[in-house]
Structure formats: C-alpha cells, structure tokens
C-alpha cells in the first residue's frame, strides 16, 4: 500500500522527523487560502502515487497566494503516468543549504533491511547508483538485531557529512529505520533531507506499507486510495508492453518476446480474476507510456473471462487518443464469446502465445 506524500509526512512528523509547514488541498480556492496562512513562498506539489512527478511538471512554485491559485488550477487538470491529480500539497519553500538522500528498504536478495544514504540528495538516486555508485553508502541489518544510534552515526560518517552534522544526520537515519520497522514498510525514503538554518527537514517523504501487514495497521488501511484490485506493474526499458493474467503467464510472455528478439517495456500482471475495468485501466497505463510501441496482451482465461477481456480492450480502443498496435492472445473461459466481440470490432487475435509474441516483435521491428 502506497501512501501519498502528505500522509507519509504526517507519520514522519509523529515519529520525530521534522517536515515543512504544509496544507493539503483539493481546489484552487483552498490553495490560495493555504498559501496565505503559510505566509511565504510555497511549493505546490501534486499528490500522486507514481514517481517522476517533478519531471512531468507536477511540482511548481508560487511567490504569492494568487500564483498558488493559478498553479493549482493547472496541476489539478494534469494526468501523471496515468494518474489524475486530485489533491496538491501547498508547502513552504525552504532555504536549502545542503541536501542528502536516505532510505530503508527490503533487500530481497539478502532477506534483510538495507539502509542506503548519500550526500547526493534531491536527484535521481538510480542515476547516482549507475554513474557514481561510490557516493551511496549501503548498510545491511539483521532484522533480529536492534539498530542502535551509534550505528546510524557511523553511516553518516561514511557518507562524508561534516563532523557537526554526523549526530543529527545519524539521528534522522535512526528515526527513519524506526518508521520502517514500526509500520511494516517495504520502503521508507527521504529525498531530499535538506539542511536549513533551522536544522534538518524532510522535504519529501515516501512510505510503502506491506499489504500483508495491514491487519496490524487498521488506521492506515482506511487511508487507502488506490484500487484494491490494483495490478502488479514494473516498468522496464524495452518497447513492447507485456500484460498477462498471472505472474507466471506474464513472465512466460516476456520470455517468448525475448526469444523472438523483442524487448519488454513492462511487466504488468492483471491477476487471475481481473475485471473488465481493471483490464481497461492496465491498457490505459501502458498506452500512455511514450516508450511503448506495441502492446502484447497475453490472456489464458480461467477465472478471468475472455469476453471481459475483449470488452475491456474495446473500451480502451474507443477512448484512447494514442494509437498503439495491440497484439492479443486470447483463449480459455468464454473464449468464443471474447473472440466474437474482438472480431466484430475489427480487432485481430491469436490463440497461440508463440504466434502472438512473434507478431508483436515483427510489428515493433517494422516501426523502428
């Protein structure tokens, strides 16, 4: 379960991590009022559950309340990576002297929590890891052992922070780890943690809670805003989006693409009992990605009915502004009805996964 920035910051504040003065709003009038209450220049930050909002124009700055009104009007009309902006966070602008990065995440390869910290805050940490990995301090923890403050200070020292900041930065790392464990998180992140005249402040906050632990956090479960039938989605660096109903089938479709020389752009598992609406939402998401040239929809109907898949496909094709070639492998429960719906709409389909994968690669090659 992903939390919005403003929700994560509420949790951070309650655990002793300072955050900027901010007010979450749902319309332009509220934004203007909030900026007036803060009474200083503000950042207007789109509240969405996807990354890359800054690059997508989802964060802007306002010197005066009138500007906050106009900017909020603009942001509330945005769609960022398939998610509509419904709320913005009006937040005081900070006088930043320095920036740091810190996170705690589950490292599944070692089955341990991993703390990552760096002096290179406020930038794309994946890019830092690729180009200058030596700038990132990595520290694995035994989940059965207590994480002590002196260990956090040692991480700060290895980061290369000035001696006077070792204790404060170490304290922030220690508090972030307490949030991570207390809330059963998959990841807890501050990027950037900024140094101001008032001290260290978490300028951004990310918190992703393990769904299987929500029975222990009923207060957080009530905050859930993303659909409960949300699919598993991973963005990759290829150009053929792969959608399947089941993780194994989706991975097999990706392997089949690779066999014929294609490069998957996504792993998107709509699940074993996906609804027509969920299928339409999945297609909308991948089609909105400008890197996707072809969509390979690989469905073997079990609980998922082929006619629901077909209706979901038709819904998207009728409304989509961007035309992307769609290759469908459709078989299983109600396959005749589903194939009939596609045929009536002039949409071709395949029964063989191999044939569909090969066709997707051929179409993609022809577009290059």
DASUL-V747671 format. One record per residue. N is the residue number from 1. RES is the residue in one letter. SS is DSSP state (h for helix, s for strand, l for the rest). OMEGA is omega in whole degrees, -180 to 180 (NA if undefined). NEAR is the number of other C-alpha atoms within 10 Angstrom. Layout:
n-><N | N>
res-><RES | RES>
ss-><SS | SS>
omega-><OMEGA | OMEGA>
near-><NEAR | NEAR>
This chain:
n-><1 | 2 | 3 | 4 | 5 | 6 | 7 | 8 | 9 | 10 | 11 | 12 | 13 | 14 | 15 | 16 | 17 | 18 | 19 | 20 | 21 | 22 | 23 | 24 | 25 | 26 | 27 | 28 | 29 | 30 | 31 | 32 | 33 | 34 | 35 | 36 | 37 | 38 | 39 | 40 | 41 | 42 | 43 | 44 | 45 | 46 | 47 | 48 | 49 | 50 | 51 | 52 | 53 | 54 | 55 | 56 | 57 | 58 | 59 | 60 | 61 | 62 | 63 | 64 | 65 | 66 | 67 | 68 | 69 | 70 | 71 | 72 | 73 | 74 | 75 | 76 | 77 | 78 | 79 | 80 | 81 | 82 | 83 | 84 | 85 | 86 | 87 | 88 | 89 | 90 | 91 | 92 | 93 | 94 | 95 | 96 | 97 | 98 | 99 | 100 | 101 | 102 | 103 | 104 | 105 | 106 | 107 | 108 | 109 | 110 | 111 | 112 | 113 | 114 | 115 | 116 | 117 | 118 | 119 | 120 | 121 | 122 | 123 | 124 | 125 | 126 | 127 | 128 | 129 | 130 | 131 | 132 | 133 | 134 | 135 | 136 | 137 | 138 | 139 | 140 | 141 | 142 | 143 | 144 | 145 | 146 | 147 | 148 | 149 | 150 | 151 | 152 | 153 | 154 | 155 | 156 | 157 | 158 | 159 | 160 | 161 | 162 | 163 | 164 | 165 | 166 | 167 | 168 | 169 | 170 | 171 | 172 | 173 | 174 | 175 | 176 | 177 | 178 | 179 | 180 | 181 | 182 | 183 | 184 | 185 | 186 | 187 | 188 | 189 | 190 | 191 | 192 | 193 | 194 | 195 | 196 | 197 | 198 | 199 | 200 | 201 | 202 | 203 | 204 | 205 | 206 | 207 | 208 | 209 | 210 | 211 | 212 | 213 | 214 | 215 | 216 | 217 | 218 | 219 | 220 | 221 | 222 | 223 | 224 | 225 | 226 | 227 | 228 | 229 | 230 | 231 | 232 | 233 | 234 | 235 | 236 | 237 | 238 | 239 | 240 | 241 | 242 | 243 | 244 | 245 | 246 | 247 | 248 | 249 | 250 | 251 | 252 | 253 | 254 | 255 | 256 | 257 | 258 | 259 | 260 | 261 | 262 | 263 | 264 | 265 | 266 | 267 | 268 | 269 | 270 | 271 | 272 | 273 | 274 | 275 | 276 | 277 | 278 | 279 | 280 | 281 | 282 | 283 | 284 | 285 | 286 | 287 | 288 | 289 | 290 | 291 | 292 | 293 | 294 | 295 | 296 | 297 | 298 | 299 | 300 | 301 | 302 | 303 | 304 | 305 | 306 | 307 | 308 | 309 | 310 | 311 | 312 | 313 | 314 | 315 | 316 | 317 | 318 | 319 | 320 | 321 | 322 | 323 | 324 | 325 | 326 | 327 | 328 | 329 | 330 | 331 | 332 | 333 | 334 | 335 | 336 | 337 | 338 | 339 | 340 | 341 | 342 | 343 | 344 | 345 | 346 | 347 | 348 | 349 | 350 | 351 | 352 | 353 | 354 | 355 | 356 | 357 | 358 | 359 | 360 | 361 | 362 | 363 | 364 | 365 | 366 | 367 | 368>
res-><X | X | X | X | X | X | X | X | X | X | X | X | X | X | X | X | X | X | X | X | X | X | X | X | X | X | X | X | X | X | X | X | X | X | X | X | X | X | X | X | X | X | X | X | X | X | X | X | X | X | X | X | X | X | X | X | X | X | X | X | X | X | X | X | X | X | X | X | X | X | X | X | X | X | X | X | X | X | X | X | X | X | X | X | X | X | X | X | X | X | X | X | X | X | X | X | X | X | X | X | X | X | X | X | X | X | X | X | X | X | X | X | X | X | X | X | X | X | X | X | X | X | X | X | X | X | X | X | X | X | X | X | X | X | X | X | X | X | X | X | X | X | X | X | X | X | X | X | X | X | X | X | X | X | X | X | X | X | X | X | X | X | X | X | X | X | X | X | X | X | X | X | X | X | X | X | X | X | X | X | X | X | X | X | X | X | X | X | X | X | X | X | X | X | X | X | X | X | X | X | X | X | X | X | X | X | X | X | X | X | X | X | X | X | X | X | X | X | X | X | X | X | X | X | X | X | X | X | X | X | X | X | X | X | X | X | X | X | X | X | X | X | X | X | X | X | X | X | X | X | X | X | X | X | X | X | X | X | X | X | X | X | X | X | X | X | X | X | X | X | X | X | X | X | X | X | X | X | X | X | X | X | X | X | X | X | X | X | X | X | X | X | X | X | X | X | X | X | X | X | X | X | X | X | X | X | X | X | X | X | X | X | X | X | X | X | X | X | X | X | X | X | X | X | X | X | X | X | X | X | X | X | X | X | X | X | X | X | X | X | X | X | X | X | X | X | X | X | X | X | X | X | X | X | X | X | X | X | X | X | X | X | X | X | X | X | X | X>
ss-><l | s | l | l | h | h | h | h | h | h | h | h | h | h | l | l | l | l | s | l | l | s | s | s | s | l | l | h | h | h | h | h | h | h | h | h | h | h | l | l | l | s | s | s | s | s | l | l | l | l | l | l | l | l | l | l | l | l | s | s | s | s | l | l | h | h | h | h | h | h | h | h | h | h | h | l | l | l | s | s | l | l | s | s | l | l | l | s | s | s | s | s | l | l | l | l | l | s | s | s | s | s | s | s | s | s | s | l | l | l | l | s | s | s | s | s | s | s | l | l | l | l | l | l | h | h | h | h | h | h | h | l | h | h | h | s | s | s | s | s | s | l | l | l | l | l | l | l | h | h | h | h | h | h | h | h | h | h | h | l | l | l | h | h | h | h | h | h | h | h | h | h | h | h | h | h | h | h | h | h | h | h | l | l | s | s | s | s | s | s | s | s | s | s | s | s | l | l | s | s | s | s | l | l | l | s | s | s | s | l | h | h | h | h | h | h | l | h | h | h | h | l | l | l | l | l | l | l | l | l | l | s | s | s | s | l | l | l | l | s | s | s | s | s | l | l | h | h | h | h | h | h | h | h | h | h | h | h | h | l | l | l | l | s | s | s | s | s | s | l | l | l | l | l | l | h | h | h | h | h | h | h | h | h | h | h | h | l | l | l | l | l | l | s | s | s | s | s | s | s | s | l | l | l | l | h | h | h | h | h | h | h | h | h | h | h | h | h | h | l | l | l | l | l | s | s | s | s | s | s | s | s | l | l | h | h | h | h | h | h | h | h | h | h | l | l | l | l | l | s | l | l | h | h | h | h | h | h | h | h | h | h | h | h | h | h | h | l>
omega-><179 | 176 | 172 | -179 | -176 | 177 | 178 | -179 | 176 | 178 | 179 | -180 | -178 | 178 | 172 | 177 | -178 | 176 | -180 | 172 | -175 | 179 | 178 | -176 | -177 | 177 | -173 | 179 | 178 | 180 | 179 | 179 | -179 | 179 | 177 | 179 | 178 | 171 | 173 | 177 | -175 | 168 | 176 | -169 | 177 | 179 | 179 | -176 | 178 | 179 | 176 | -177 | 179 | 179 | -179 | 179 | -176 | 176 | 180 | -174 | -178 | 178 | -175 | 180 | 179 | 178 | 178 | 177 | -177 | -178 | 179 | 175 | -179 | -175 | -178 | 175 | -177 | 168 | -176 | -179 | 175 | -179 | -180 | 178 | -180 | 178 | 173 | 176 | 176 | -168 | 180 | 173 | -176 | 174 | -169 | 176 | 179 | -179 | 179 | 176 | 172 | 178 | 170 | -178 | 175 | 175 | -174 | 179 | 179 | -178 | -180 | 170 | 180 | 173 | 174 | -179 | -176 | 171 | -178 | 179 | 176 | 180 | 179 | -174 | 177 | 179 | 176 | -179 | -178 | -173 | -177 | -176 | -180 | 180 | -178 | 175 | 179 | -175 | 178 | -179 | 170 | -176 | 179 | -180 | 177 | 177 | -173 | -177 | -178 | 177 | 178 | 178 | 177 | 176 | 179 | 179 | 180 | 176 | -179 | 179 | 180 | -174 | -179 | -179 | -177 | -179 | 178 | 179 | 177 | 178 | 178 | 178 | -179 | -180 | 179 | 178 | 177 | 176 | -179 | -177 | -176 | -176 | 178 | -174 | 167 | 176 | 171 | -171 | 170 | 178 | 9 | 161 | -172 | 175 | 177 | 177 | -180 | -179 | -178 | -179 | 176 | -178 | 176 | -178 | 177 | 179 | -179 | -175 | 176 | -179 | -176 | -179 | -172 | 177 | 177 | -176 | -176 | 179 | 178 | -180 | 180 | 180 | -172 | 180 | 180 | -178 | -178 | 178 | -178 | -178 | 176 | -173 | 175 | 179 | -179 | -172 | 179 | -177 | 176 | 180 | 179 | 177 | 178 | 177 | -176 | -176 | -179 | -180 | 179 | 178 | 178 | 176 | 177 | 178 | -180 | 176 | 180 | 180 | -178 | 175 | 179 | 179 | -180 | 177 | 180 | 159 | -179 | -179 | -179 | 176 | -174 | -179 | -174 | 178 | 176 | -180 | -180 | 178 | 179 | -180 | 178 | 179 | 177 | -177 | -176 | 180 | -180 | 179 | -176 | 179 | -178 | 179 | -179 | 175 | 177 | -180 | -172 | -174 | 171 | -172 | 170 | 171 | 176 | -178 | -177 | 180 | 174 | 178 | -178 | 180 | 176 | 179 | -179 | 179 | -179 | -177 | -180 | -174 | -173 | 177 | -178 | -180 | 178 | 178 | -177 | 177 | -174 | 167 | -173 | 178 | 179 | -175 | -180 | -176 | -179 | 179 | 180 | 180 | 178 | 179 | 180 | -178 | 180 | -180 | 180 | -180 | -179 | -180 | 176 | 174 | -180 | 177 | 180 | -179 | -179 | 180 | 179 | 179 | 179 | 179 | -180 | 179 | -180 | 178 | -179 | 180 | -176 | NA>
near-><22 | 22 | 21 | 22 | 21 | 23 | 17 | 18 | 24 | 14 | 15 | 23 | 13 | 10 | 13 | 13 | 20 | 18 | 21 | 16 | 12 | 20 | 19 | 20 | 20 | 14 | 16 | 22 | 16 | 17 | 29 | 21 | 18 | 23 | 27 | 16 | 12 | 17 | 13 | 15 | 20 | 26 | 21 | 29 | 25 | 28 | 26 | 24 | 21 | 12 | 10 | 13 | 17 | 12 | 9 | 12 | 14 | 23 | 18 | 17 | 17 | 22 | 14 | 15 | 23 | 16 | 19 | 28 | 21 | 15 | 22 | 30 | 15 | 14 | 25 | 19 | 11 | 18 | 17 | 23 | 19 | 17 | 14 | 16 | 19 | 16 | 20 | 26 | 23 | 31 | 26 | 23 | 19 | 19 | 11 | 15 | 11 | 15 | 21 | 22 | 24 | 25 | 22 | 27 | 20 | 17 | 14 | 9 | 6 | 11 | 12 | 16 | 21 | 21 | 26 | 20 | 27 | 26 | 19 | 20 | 19 | 17 | 13 | 12 | 20 | 10 | 10 | 16 | 12 | 9 | 10 | 12 | 14 | 12 | 16 | 20 | 18 | 17 | 15 | 16 | 14 | 12 | 12 | 7 | 7 | 8 | 14 | 9 | 15 | 13 | 15 | 24 | 21 | 13 | 23 | 27 | 18 | 16 | 23 | 14 | 17 | 11 | 10 | 8 | 17 | 19 | 19 | 16 | 25 | 21 | 20 | 24 | 27 | 21 | 17 | 23 | 24 | 17 | 21 | 23 | 15 | 10 | 20 | 20 | 21 | 19 | 23 | 26 | 25 | 26 | 23 | 22 | 27 | 23 | 20 | 14 | 9 | 8 | 12 | 22 | 20 | 23 | 23 | 18 | 23 | 20 | 28 | 20 | 20 | 14 | 14 | 9 | 14 | 16 | 10 | 11 | 14 | 10 | 10 | 15 | 15 | 9 | 13 | 13 | 12 | 13 | 8 | 8 | 13 | 15 | 18 | 14 | 16 | 10 | 13 | 14 | 12 | 14 | 20 | 29 | 29 | 29 | 31 | 25 | 24 | 22 | 17 | 11 | 17 | 24 | 18 | 15 | 26 | 25 | 16 | 20 | 24 | 15 | 14 | 15 | 14 | 21 | 20 | 27 | 23 | 24 | 21 | 25 | 25 | 25 | 21 | 17 | 15 | 21 | 18 | 19 | 17 | 20 | 27 | 21 | 20 | 22 | 24 | 20 | 16 | 26 | 24 | 18 | 17 | 11 | 15 | 21 | 23 | 26 | 24 | 27 | 28 | 28 | 26 | 22 | 20 | 14 | 14 | 22 | 24 | 25 | 23 | 23 | 28 | 25 | 19 | 20 | 25 | 17 | 18 | 18 | 19 | 8 | 9 | 13 | 10 | 12 | 11 | 16 | 17 | 23 | 24 | 28 | 23 | 28 | 23 | 16 | 16 | 16 | 20 | 14 | 15 | 21 | 23 | 14 | 20 | 21 | 13 | 9 | 13 | 10 | 17 | 13 | 19 | 17 | 17 | 13 | 23 | 16 | 15 | 24 | 29 | 19 | 18 | 27 | 25 | 15 | 16 | 19 | 13 | 8 | 10 | 6>
